Amino acid sequence: MTEQLDTTGRLRHLTTLEGLPRDVLVRLLDRAQQLQEQGNAGASMRGVLAGKAICTLFFEPSTRTRSSFQLAAMRLGADVLNFDASASSTTKGETAIDTLKNIEAMGVRGFVVRHQADGAVAALAQDANVGTALVNAGDGRKSHPTQGLLDMLTLRQAKGDDFAAIKVLIVGDVRHSRVARSDLQALRTLGARNIRICGPDALLPDDATLQGCQVTADLDAALDGVDAVMMLRLQRERMQEGLISSIDDYHRDYGLTAERLRRAARDAVVLHPGPMNRGVEIDDAVADGAQSLILRQVSNGVAVRMAVLEELLG
């Protein structure tokens, strides 16, 4: 795997949060917080990436991630090239690496990549030219590092930076969730000690992903006294038939309702990476309620992605 850091500890690529040193992770969060407090810096940051080109190379659909990366790059003054796989030569059989190399030959040095295959972004980074930086905007079920960073920023804003004191619950389809994996990697790096996982057995991974976590299928018990609840989307497009009995049964057993949320700490917060399946994993009253930080996550995403692009290319 291509090393993410150079010899000075500066990011070359951001493909995963796994193994990322704590000081680098905290540095990115601190910088994102500064940018957020400055209103994402408005026009004051336009010169940081002026004259540099960034391509959003997306082989999968996206709304929040793609839009916030585009906005982040523009606020830093970069030229942004949007790549749509459905309208590109990939439909004629061109490989992802050939696509990257051709766009790289046009002078593009920053790539924000989303791909359906596990490890695809790290593989592309290995073949990229020296001086080209890649950011993983979500690959397969493996990793979504900037979502993990914005979730940690949102948690830190709400609960402080002592992650050892925060009880965090992640609920739902962990097996298919790259967000859950990145969140777990970041939580461990930041020192979280009380991480609970809840979901049906068929939707929990059978690898080392949940090592050190408290795992249960009982959502009511898992919610008891937690400080933060991360609800995950039921990723029906990635799962085989039969993993859940029905949508109604899933909501009955694992949907977060206002009544259920009362089992958590009085000041508990609710997060969701989106897109939400309202009435499946989360009810409207919770998603739109006073304890929801879902839109703050979206807002924080722009600041986090600015911090990452600044570190990589600034």
VEXRODO-882895 format. One record per residue (C-alpha): residue number from 1; residue in three letters; x, y, z. Coordinates in steps of 0.1 Angstrom, whole numbers. Layout:
REM VEXRODO-882895
<r nr="NUM" rest="Ala" x="X" y="Y" z="Z"/>
...
REM end
This chain:
REM VEXRODO-882895
<r nr="1" rest="Met" x="0" y="0" z="0"/>
<r nr="2" rest="Thr" x="12" y="35" z="-8"/>
<r nr="3" rest="Glu" x="23" y="53" z="24"/>
<r nr="4" rest="Gln" x="-1" y="81" z="33"/>
<r nr="5" rest="Leu" x="25" y="103" z="50"/>
<r nr="6" rest="Asp" x="58" y="117" z="38"/>
<r nr="7" rest="Thr" x="90" y="117" z="59"/>
<r nr="8" rest="Thr" x="79" y="150" z="75"/>
<r nr="9" rest="Gly" x="46" y="136" z="87"/>
<r nr="10" rest="Arg" x="26" y="155" z="61"/>
<r nr="11" rest="Leu" x="-2" y="138" z="42"/>
<r nr="12" rest="Arg" x="6" y="126" z="6"/>
<r nr="13" rest="His" x="-28" y="108" z="2"/>
<r nr="14" rest="Leu" x="-58" y="102" z="25"/>
<r nr="15" rest="Thr" x="-71" y="67" z="17"/>
<r nr="16" rest="Thr" x="-80" y="55" z="52"/>
<r nr="17" rest="Leu" x="-80" y="65" z="88"/>
<r nr="18" rest="Glu" x="-67" y="31" z="98"/>
<r nr="19" rest="Gly" x="-32" y="36" z="112"/>
<r nr="20" rest="Leu" x="-33" y="73" z="108"/>
<r nr="21" rest="Pro" x="-13" y="88" z="137"/>
<r nr="22" rest="Arg" x="-33" y="106" z="164"/>
<r nr="23" rest="Asp" x="-15" y="139" z="159"/>
<r nr="24" rest="Val" x="-23" y="140" z="122"/>
<r nr="25" rest="Leu" x="-60" y="132" z="129"/>
<r nr="26" rest="Val" x="-62" y="159" z="156"/>
<r nr="27" rest="Arg" x="-43" y="184" z="134"/>
<r nr="28" rest="Leu" x="-70" y="179" z="107"/>
<r nr="29" rest="Leu" x="-98" y="183" z="132"/>
<r nr="30" rest="Asp" x="-82" y="214" z="147"/>
<r nr="31" rest="Arg" x="-78" y="230" z="113"/>
<r nr="32" rest="Ala" x="-114" y="221" z="103"/>
<r nr="33" rest="Gln" x="-127" y="236" z="135"/>
<r nr="34" rest="Gln" x="-108" y="269" z="127"/>
<r nr="35" rest="Leu" x="-123" y="269" z="93"/>
<r nr="36" rest="Gln" x="-158" y="262" z="106"/>
<r nr="37" rest="Glu" x="-155" y="290" z="131"/>
<r nr="38" rest="Gln" x="-145" y="314" z="103"/>
<r nr="39" rest="Gly" x="-176" y="304" z="83"/>
<r nr="40" rest="Asn" x="-155" y="281" z="61"/>
<r nr="41" rest="Ala" x="-133" y="311" z="56"/>
<r nr="42" rest="Gly" x="-155" y="327" z="28"/>
<r nr="43" rest="Ala" x="-133" y="345" z="3"/>
<r nr="44" rest="Ser" x="-102" y="346" z="25"/>
<r nr="45" rest="Met" x="-89" y="312" z="15"/>
<r nr="46" rest="Arg" x="-93" y="316" z="-23"/>
<r nr="47" rest="Gly" x="-55" y="318" z="-28"/>
<r nr="48" rest="Val" x="-46" y="285" z="-11"/>
<r nr="49" rest="Leu" x="-51" y="263" z="-42"/>
<r nr="50" rest="Ala" x="-53" y="290" z="-68"/>
<r nr="51" rest="Gly" x="-41" y="277" z="-102"/>
<r nr="52" rest="Lys" x="-44" y="241" z="-91"/>
<r nr="53" rest="Ala" x="-69" y="216" z="-105"/>
<r nr="54" rest="Ile" x="-89" y="190" z="-86"/>
<r nr="55" rest="Cys" x="-110" y="163" z="-102"/>
<r nr="56" rest="Thr" x="-139" y="146" z="-84"/>
<r nr="57" rest="Leu" x="-135" y="111" z="-99"/>
<r nr="58" rest="Phe" x="-168" y="94" z="-89"/>
<r nr="59" rest="Phe" x="-176" y="59" z="-101"/>
<r nr="60" rest="Glu" x="-206" y="58" z="-78"/>
<r nr="61" rest="Pro" x="-235" y="83" z="-72"/>
<r nr="62" rest="Ser" x="-231" y="108" z="-44"/>
<r nr="63" rest="Thr" x="-249" y="140" z="-32"/>
<r nr="64" rest="Arg" x="-234" y="152" z="1"/>
<r nr="65" rest="Thr" x="-198" y="140" z="-3"/>
<r nr="66" rest="Arg" x="-194" y="152" z="-39"/>
<r nr="67" rest="Ser" x="-211" y="186" z="-33"/>
<r nr="68" rest="Ser" x="-191" y="193" z="-2"/>
<r nr="69" rest="Phe" x="-157" y="184" z="-18"/>
<r nr="70" rest="Gln" x="-166" y="207" z="-48"/>
<r nr="71" rest="Leu" x="-175" y="235" z="-25"/>
<r nr="72" rest="Ala" x="-144" y="229" z="-4"/>
<r nr="73" rest="Ala" x="-121" y="230" z="-34"/>
<r nr="74" rest="Met" x="-138" y="262" z="-48"/>
<r nr="75" rest="Arg" x="-135" y="279" z="-14"/>
<r nr="76" rest="Leu" x="-97" y="272" z="-16"/>
<r nr="77" rest="Gly" x="-96" y="287" z="-51"/>
<r nr="78" rest="Ala" x="-90" y="254" z="-70"/>
<r nr="79" rest="Asp" x="-103" y="247" z="-105"/>
<r nr="80" rest="Val" x="-127" y="218" z="-102"/>
<r nr="81" rest="Leu" x="-132" y="191" z="-129"/>
<r nr="82" rest="Asn" x="-163" y="169" z="-123"/>
<r nr="83" rest="Phe" x="-161" y="133" z="-137"/>
<r nr="84" rest="Asp" x="-192" y="114" z="-142"/>
<r nr="85" rest="Ala" x="-186" y="77" z="-149"/>
<r nr="86" rest="Ser" x="-219" y="72" z="-166"/>
<r nr="87" rest="Ala" x="-210" y="97" z="-193"/>
<r nr="88" rest="Ser" x="-173" y="88" z="-196"/>
<r nr="89" rest="Ser" x="-151" y="64" z="-215"/>
<r nr="90" rest="Thr" x="-154" y="39" z="-186"/>
<r nr="91" rest="Thr" x="-187" y="29" z="-203"/>
<r nr="92" rest="Lys" x="-165" y="18" z="-233"/>
<r nr="93" rest="Gly" x="-142" y="-3" z="-212"/>
<r nr="94" rest="Glu" x="-115" y="22" z="-200"/>
<r nr="95" rest="Thr" x="-100" y="12" z="-167"/>
<r nr="96" rest="Ala" x="-100" y="35" z="-136"/>
<r nr="97" rest="Ile" x="-62" y="38" z="-137"/>
<r nr="98" rest="Asp" x="-63" y="48" z="-174"/>
<r nr="99" rest="Thr" x="-90" y="74" z="-166"/>
<r nr="100" rest="Leu" x="-68" y="88" z="-138"/>
<r nr="101" rest="Lys" x="-37" y="88" z="-159"/>
<r nr="102" rest="Asn" x="-53" y="107" z="-188"/>
<r nr="103" rest="Ile" x="-68" y="133" z="-165"/>
<r nr="104" rest="Glu" x="-34" y="135" z="-147"/>
<r nr="105" rest="Ala" x="-18" y="142" z="-181"/>
<r nr="106" rest="Met" x="-39" y="173" z="-183"/>
<r nr="107" rest="Gly" x="-22" y="188" z="-153"/>
<r nr="108" rest="Val" x="-47" y="177" z="-126"/>
<r nr="109" rest="Arg" x="-28" y="170" z="-93"/>
<r nr="110" rest="Gly" x="-57" y="164" z="-69"/>
<r nr="111" rest="Phe" x="-82" y="136" z="-72"/>
<r nr="112" rest="Val" x="-112" y="129" z="-50"/>
<r nr="113" rest="Val" x="-122" y="94" z="-58"/>
<r nr="114" rest="Arg" x="-153" y="73" z="-50"/>
<r nr="115" rest="His" x="-154" y="37" z="-62"/>
<r nr="116" rest="Gln" x="-175" y="6" z="-56"/>
<r nr="117" rest="Ala" x="-145" y="-17" z="-50"/>
<r nr="118" rest="Asp" x="-128" y="-22" z="-17"/>
<r nr="119" rest="Gly" x="-93" y="-8" z="-17"/>
<r nr="120" rest="Ala" x="-97" y="9" z="-52"/>
<r nr="121" rest="Val" x="-84" y="43" z="-41"/>
<r nr="122" rest="Ala" x="-53" y="30" z="-24"/>
<r nr="123" rest="Ala" x="-46" y="10" z="-56"/>
<r nr="124" rest="Leu" x="-49" y="41" z="-77"/>
<r nr="125" rest="Ala" x="-27" y="60" z="-54"/>
<r nr="126" rest="Gln" x="1" y="35" z="-60"/>
<r nr="127" rest="Asp" x="1" y="43" z="-97"/>
<r nr="128" rest="Ala" x="-3" y="81" z="-93"/>
<r nr="129" rest="Asn" x="26" y="103" z="-102"/>
<r nr="130" rest="Val" x="48" y="119" z="-75"/>
<r nr="131" rest="Gly" x="31" y="151" z="-65"/>
<r nr="132" rest="Thr" x="-4" y="138" z="-72"/>
<r nr="133" rest="Ala" x="-27" y="135" z="-42"/>
<r nr="134" rest="Leu" x="-57" y="112" z="-38"/>
<r nr="135" rest="Val" x="-85" y="115" z="-13"/>
<r nr="136" rest="Asn" x="-108" y="85" z="-7"/>
<r nr="137" rest="Ala" x="-144" y="97" z="-9"/>
<r nr="138" rest="Gly" x="-157" y="62" z="-2"/>
<r nr="139" rest="Asp" x="-146" y="28" z="-16"/>
<r nr="140" rest="Gly" x="-167" y="-3" z="-14"/>
<r nr="141" rest="Arg" x="-174" y="-13" z="22"/>
<r nr="142" rest="Lys" x="-138" y="-5" z="33"/>
<r nr="143" rest="Ser" x="-133" y="32" z="40"/>
<r nr="144" rest="His" x="-147" y="67" z="40"/>
<r nr="145" rest="Pro" x="-120" y="88" z="59"/>
<r nr="146" rest="Thr" x="-134" y="123" z="55"/>
<r nr="147" rest="Gln" x="-168" y="111" z="67"/>
<r nr="148" rest="Gly" x="-151" y="96" z="97"/>
<r nr="149" rest="Leu" x="-133" y="130" z="103"/>
<r nr="150" rest="Leu" x="-164" y="150" z="101"/>
<r nr="151" rest="Asp" x="-182" y="127" z="124"/>
<r nr="152" rest="Met" x="-154" y="131" z="150"/>
<r nr="153" rest="Leu" x="-155" y="168" z="146"/>
<r nr="154" rest="Thr" x="-192" y="168" z="152"/>
<r nr="155" rest="Leu" x="-189" y="146" z="183"/>
<r nr="156" rest="Arg" x="-160" y="167" z="196"/>
<r nr="157" rest="Gln" x="-180" y="199" z="192"/>
<r nr="158" rest="Ala" x="-209" y="184" z="211"/>
<r nr="159" rest="Lys" x="-191" y="164" z="238"/>
<r nr="160" rest="Gly" x="-156" y="177" z="242"/>
<r nr="161" rest="Asp" x="-123" y="162" z="232"/>
<r nr="162" rest="Asp" x="-121" y="136" z="259"/>
<r nr="163" rest="Phe" x="-133" y="107" z="238"/>
<r nr="164" rest="Ala" x="-125" y="83" z="267"/>
<r nr="165" rest="Ala" x="-155" y="98" z="285"/>
<r nr="166" rest="Ile" x="-180" y="94" z="257"/>
<r nr="167" rest="Lys" x="-203" y="64" z="253"/>
<r nr="168" rest="Val" x="-209" y="59" z="216"/>
<r nr="169" rest="Leu" x="-234" y="36" z="200"/>
<r nr="170" rest="Ile" x="-234" y="26" z="163"/>
<r nr="171" rest="Val" x="-266" y="10" z="151"/>
<r nr="172" rest="Gly" x="-276" y="-10" z="120"/>
<r nr="173" rest="Asp" x="-259" y="-22" z="89"/>
<r nr="174" rest="Val" x="-223" y="-23" z="100"/>
<r nr="175" rest="Arg" x="-214" y="-51" z="76"/>
<r nr="176" rest="His" x="-219" y="-30" z="45"/>
<r nr="177" rest="Ser" x="-209" y="4" z="60"/>
<r nr="178" rest="Arg" x="-176" y="20" z="51"/>
<r nr="179" rest="Val" x="-186" y="49" z="74"/>
<r nr="180" rest="Ala" x="-188" y="26" z="104"/>
<r nr="181" rest="Arg" x="-154" y="13" z="97"/>
<r nr="182" rest="Ser" x="-138" y="47" z="94"/>
<r nr="183" rest="Asp" x="-157" y="59" z="125"/>
<r nr="184" rest="Leu" x="-144" y="30" z="146"/>
<r nr="185" rest="Gln" x="-109" y="36" z="134"/>
<r nr="186" rest="Ala" x="-111" y="72" z="144"/>
<r nr="187" rest="Leu" x="-128" y="66" z="177"/>
<r nr="188" rest="Arg" x="-101" y="41" z="188"/>
<r nr="189" rest="Thr" x="-73" y="65" z="177"/>
<r nr="190" rest="Leu" x="-89" y="93" z="198"/>
<r nr="191" rest="Gly" x="-91" y="70" z="228"/>
<r nr="192" rest="Ala" x="-128" y="60" z="230"/>
<r nr="193" rest="Arg" x="-132" y="32" z="255"/>
<r nr="194" rest="Asn" x="-170" y="26" z="255"/>
<r nr="195" rest="Ile" x="-181" y="18" z="219"/>
<r nr="196" rest="Arg" x="-213" y="-2" z="215"/>
<r nr="197" rest="Ile" x="-225" y="-19" z="184"/>
<r nr="198" rest="Cys" x="-261" y="-30" z="178"/>
<r nr="199" rest="Gly" x="-276" y="-47" z="148"/>
<r nr="200" rest="Pro" x="-289" y="-81" z="136"/>
<r nr="201" rest="Asp" x="-263" y="-108" z="133"/>
<r nr="202" rest="Ala" x="-267" y="-109" z="95"/>
<r nr="203" rest="Leu" x="-257" y="-72" z="93"/>
<r nr="204" rest="Leu" x="-226" y="-74" z="115"/>
<r nr="205" rest="Pro" x="-191" y="-80" z="100"/>
<r nr="206" rest="Asp" x="-174" y="-113" z="108"/>
<r nr="207" rest="Asp" x="-139" y="-99" z="108"/>
<r nr="208" rest="Ala" x="-119" y="-79" z="133"/>
<r nr="209" rest="Thr" x="-139" y="-47" z="127"/>
<r nr="210" rest="Leu" x="-157" y="-49" z="160"/>
<r nr="211" rest="Gln" x="-128" y="-59" z="182"/>
<r nr="212" rest="Gly" x="-130" y="-43" z="216"/>
<r nr="213" rest="Cys" x="-166" y="-32" z="211"/>
<r nr="214" rest="Gln" x="-197" y="-42" z="231"/>
<r nr="215" rest="Val" x="-219" y="-60" z="206"/>
<r nr="216" rest="Thr" x="-256" y="-67" z="211"/>
<r nr="217" rest="Ala" x="-288" y="-73" z="192"/>
<r nr="218" rest="Asp" x="-309" y="-55" z="218"/>
<r nr="219" rest="Leu" x="-313" y="-18" z="208"/>
<r nr="220" rest="Asp" x="-331" y="-9" z="240"/>
<r nr="221" rest="Ala" x="-303" y="-22" z="262"/>
<r nr="222" rest="Ala" x="-276" y="-7" z="239"/>
<r nr="223" rest="Leu" x="-292" y="28" z="242"/>
<r nr="224" rest="Asp" x="-290" y="28" z="280"/>
<r nr="225" rest="Gly" x="-271" y="59" z="291"/>
<r nr="226" rest="Val" x="-252" y="65" z="258"/>
<r nr="227" rest="Asp" x="-240" y="100" z="249"/>
<r nr="228" rest="Ala" x="-240" y="97" z="211"/>
<r nr="229" rest="Val" x="-260" y="75" z="187"/>
<r nr="230" rest="Met" x="-248" y="69" z="152"/>
<r nr="231" rest="Met" x="-275" y="55" z="130"/>
<r nr="232" rest="Leu" x="-265" y="38" z="98"/>
<r nr="233" rest="Arg" x="-284" y="35" z="65"/>
<r nr="234" rest="Leu" x="-298" y="1" z="56"/>
<r nr="235" rest="Gln" x="-278" y="-5" z="24"/>
<r nr="236" rest="Arg" x="-302" y="-26" z="5"/>
<r nr="237" rest="Glu" x="-282" y="-21" z="-27"/>
<r nr="238" rest="Arg" x="-252" y="-38" z="-13"/>
<r nr="239" rest="Met" x="-268" y="-67" z="5"/>
<r nr="240" rest="Gln" x="-281" y="-101" z="-5"/>
<r nr="241" rest="Glu" x="-317" y="-110" z="-2"/>
<r nr="242" rest="Gly" x="-327" y="-126" z="30"/>
<r nr="243" rest="Leu" x="-304" y="-107" z="53"/>
<r nr="244" rest="Ile" x="-334" y="-90" z="69"/>
<r nr="245" rest="Ser" x="-369" y="-105" z="72"/>
<r nr="246" rest="Ser" x="-387" y="-72" z="62"/>
<r nr="247" rest="Ile" x="-384" y="-34" z="64"/>
<r nr="248" rest="Asp" x="-412" y="-33" z="90"/>
<r nr="249" rest="Asp" x="-394" y="-59" z="112"/>
<r nr="250" rest="Tyr" x="-361" y="-40" z="109"/>
<r nr="251" rest="His" x="-378" y="-7" z="120"/>
<r nr="252" rest="Arg" x="-395" y="-25" z="149"/>
<r nr="253" rest="Asp" x="-362" y="-39" z="162"/>
<r nr="254" rest="Tyr" x="-336" y="-13" z="151"/>
<r nr="255" rest="Gly" x="-354" y="19" z="142"/>
<r nr="256" rest="Leu" x="-346" y="49" z="164"/>
<r nr="257" rest="Thr" x="-378" y="65" z="177"/>
<r nr="258" rest="Ala" x="-383" y="94" z="201"/>
<r nr="259" rest="Glu" x="-395" y="70" z="227"/>
<r nr="260" rest="Arg" x="-364" y="48" z="224"/>
<r nr="261" rest="Leu" x="-341" y="78" z="224"/>
<r nr="262" rest="Arg" x="-352" y="86" z="259"/>
<r nr="263" rest="Arg" x="-332" y="56" z="271"/>
<r nr="264" rest="Ala" x="-300" y="74" z="262"/>
<r nr="265" rest="Ala" x="-284" y="101" z="283"/>
<r nr="266" rest="Arg" x="-306" y="132" z="286"/>
<r nr="267" rest="Asp" x="-282" y="152" z="265"/>
<r nr="268" rest="Ala" x="-274" y="125" z="240"/>
<r nr="269" rest="Val" x="-269" y="135" z="204"/>
<r nr="270" rest="Val" x="-279" y="116" z="172"/>
<r nr="271" rest="Leu" x="-259" y="114" z="140"/>
<r nr="272" rest="His" x="-265" y="98" z="106"/>
<r nr="273" rest="Pro" x="-241" y="99" z="76"/>
<r nr="274" rest="Gly" x="-270" y="100" z="51"/>
<r nr="275" rest="Pro" x="-288" y="95" z="30"/>
<r nr="276" rest="Met" x="-315" y="86" z="55"/>
<r nr="277" rest="Asn" x="-342" y="60" z="51"/>
<r nr="278" rest="Arg" x="-368" y="78" z="71"/>
<r nr="279" rest="Gly" x="-392" y="54" z="89"/>
<r nr="280" rest="Val" x="-367" y="26" z="85"/>
<r nr="281" rest="Glu" x="-336" y="33" z="106"/>
<r nr="282" rest="Ile" x="-347" y="66" z="120"/>
<r nr="283" rest="Asp" x="-381" y="84" z="126"/>
<r nr="284" rest="Asp" x="-388" y="119" z="115"/>
<r nr="285" rest="Ala" x="-392" y="131" z="151"/>
<r nr="286" rest="Val" x="-356" y="120" z="158"/>
<r nr="287" rest="Ala" x="-340" y="131" z="125"/>
<r nr="288" rest="Asp" x="-355" y="166" z="128"/>
<r nr="289" rest="Gly" x="-355" y="168" z="166"/>
<r nr="290" rest="Ala" x="-335" y="189" z="190"/>
<r nr="291" rest="Gln" x="-309" y="162" z="196"/>
<r nr="292" rest="Ser" x="-301" y="156" z="160"/>
<r nr="293" rest="Leu" x="-267" y="168" z="147"/>
<r nr="294" rest="Ile" x="-273" y="155" z="112"/>
<r nr="295" rest="Leu" x="-273" y="188" z="94"/>
<r nr="296" rest="Arg" x="-243" y="199" z="115"/>
<r nr="297" rest="Gln" x="-224" y="169" z="101"/>
<r nr="298" rest="Val" x="-231" y="181" z="66"/>
<r nr="299" rest="Ser" x="-219" y="216" z="75"/>
<r nr="300" rest="Asn" x="-188" y="202" z="91"/>
<r nr="301" rest="Gly" x="-181" y="182" z="60"/>
<r nr="302" rest="Val" x="-171" y="213" z="40"/>
<r nr="303" rest="Ala" x="-147" y="224" z="67"/>
<r nr="304" rest="Val" x="-131" y="190" z="71"/>
<r nr="305" rest="Arg" x="-127" y="186" z="33"/>
<r nr="306" rest="Met" x="-111" y="220" z="31"/>
<r nr="307" rest="Ala" x="-86" y="210" z="58"/>
<r nr="308" rest="Val" x="-78" y="178" z="40"/>
<r nr="309" rest="Leu" x="-73" y="194" z="6"/>
<r nr="310" rest="Glu" x="-52" y="223" z="22"/>
<r nr="311" rest="Glu" x="-30" y="197" z="39"/>
<r nr="312" rest="Leu" x="-25" y="176" z="7"/>
<r nr="313" rest="Leu" x="-22" y="204" z="-19"/>
<r nr="314" rest="Gly" x="-17" y="237" z="-2"/>
REM end
